[in-house]
Amino acid sequence: MMAQDPSISDHPSHAGEEVSGSDPFETDSGLGARLHHLVADSGDIVEYLDFLTRTAVEVIGSYGGDVFCGITLLRPRRAATVSSSNDLAQRMDEAQYGFDDGPCLTAAREAREVYIEDVDDLPPSSGYRKAMEDFGVRSVLASPILLPGDSASALNLYSTAADAFPPRDRDVARRFAEEASKSMQIAVRIAELTDTGADLRAAMEGRHIIDTAVGVIMSQNHCSQEEAFAILRKASNSRNIKLRDLAQTIIDGMINHSPGNPNTPT
């Protein structure tokens, strides 16, 4: 396993760990608040994560070398990059999926930070070392994104410079991972309720539609979010209608002010 290589620094994940030194989430015009407002206003988890990866590159990549960022999501029998700052970040993620090993997979699976300070520290026989060299990547930082259930995730940062992520940047990366965790939990729950073969990115793009329909069901049935999900899923199965399509029908019925809308599951 990649994590067993002594040349790789790894650190346990500490939920809610306080960040030391300059914190852009506090000093950069309220970065944390801006991220919160974006996910609340847009309702589109993919748009939010794309903004988060680009912002992470801007904040963390200010000390020299080119930096790229991707977010890996692992579900049973499947791994995918659900957001990336550019194509290189996605290709570096996908190289690890091909080996079924690498810092982002280790960080996600074992819920701990993994840092490759310099590609030269990896064994010459390492397939992942060759992939890093081929793409001109010298250092990699992977921070776990904590999710419920069988899903796992990681925020992956790549740099063309060696030892590009000092302690301050690793602390900031953890903060970005925490922000991603907050927004991804609902999307992951939706993906679990949909067909397991569905594309992860498509499932996440439909988050705002299903989430809105769940809110309608909660209001009409005076039930919890979990109960509303169960009602929607049961209606989807019994009527042989895709979850997202049924959710859209419910929303359309609400917008059209149709009293006793027959498409609203009860």
C-alpha positions, 0 to 999 in steps of 0.5 A: 500500500502507498501509505506503508512507504516510509518516504511518505509523510502521513498525519492522522485526521483531526476533525475540527482541529484548529488551524495555526498561523494565518488563516485565509478562512478568517483573513481573506474577506471571510472566505469561509462565509463566501463558500457557505453562501455559494453552496446555499445560493446555487444549490448546485454541488458541482458548481460549488466544488469546482469553485472550491478547487479553484479557490484552493489553488489560488490560496495554497498555490501562492508560494511558488510552483504550479498547483492543481487540485482535484476531489476524489469520491470513493463508493463501493466498487467505484472511484471518480474525480467529481471536481478538478481545477484543471485536466492535469489534476484529473489525470493525476487522480485517474492514474491512482485509480489505475494503480488502485493505490496512491495518496488520494486513495490512501487518504480517503480510505484511511481518513488521514493526511498523506504528503509526498514531499518529493517524487524522488523519495519514492522507490524507482520501481513505483508505478505512481512515481513514473506517472508523477514524473510523466506529468511533471508533478513533484509533490502531492498532498491529500487531505481526507474529506470525512463522509458517512457510510461506505463513501470516502473522499479526499482533497488532492493537491499537486505541485510542480515544485518539491516540498510545495506544501509547508505546515501552513498550507496543510492546515489550510487544505484541511479547512478546505476538506472540512468545507467540502465535507459539509456540502458533499454529505447530502449529495452522497446520501442522494447517490446512495438512494439512486441507482448505484450504477448512476454516474456520480457527477450526474447524481451530484448535479441533481442534488438541488432538484432532489433536495428541494423535493424532499423539502416539499415532502417534509412540509406536506407530511410533517416528517424528518429529512430521512423519512422524506427521502424514504417516501420519495424513494418508495414512490420512485420504485413503485411507479418505476420513475427515476428519482430525479424525474419524480422530484422534478414533477413534485417541484413543478406541481408546487410551482404550478400551485396544483392543490392535491397534486397527484404526483406528490408521494404520500 
